Amino acid sequence: MNTQNGTYRGGVYSAARTGTHSEQSTLGARASRVQPAGATLPFHDERHLLAHQWLVNEAYLLDTQSYEEWLDLLTEDIHYLMPVRVTTALGSGFDTAPGMAHFDEDKYSLSRRIARFLTEHAWTEDPPSRLRHHLTNVRTFAADAPDHLVVESGMLLYRSRGDYREAAQVSAGREDLLRLTDDGWKLARRTILVDDSVIRMQNLAVFL
């Protein structure tokens, strides 16, 4: 359903959005523009089962902070985006702040963040957090390009640090683009739409 000022899809308004969120980002210039095509795939469809298993295996790598292995699951043109959410009136046509993001990254910037985790200067994660990525509401779509799948999911991150500090949680919806490569399925694009306009977490030195 299109509005005058934007597009409404999956309960989310985006300002002047007729394509992907990546198109509104400078770092997303190289990102794939592949879009979902048709209705959600049945839950027994082999492609849905494959995508669901991929997400579960990825969540394990993120929980165990196996970030170098996780980096291998990303395509060279990956765009990893988490726009800043804003609270607006119904029908305003947008619910993200144009040009603002908590994460707006490509393969290079993600690799630099991961390299820093392996040094003695990653104070925000030393000692490391205890993480648990909970996945739900996984829906898979065929795409308008061969060898691609668009996967929507709900994600709840539970993060605990130290012995006394209160644990933090982040709830979000994700839209992922998976691409079949010579090395198997890889993540080509991820858009994270967090459910809070204010992130109640000390820092975001983790991946969602």
Order of alpha helices (4+ residues) and beta strands (2+ residues): beta-beta-alpha-alpha-beta-beta-alpha-beta-beta-beta-beta
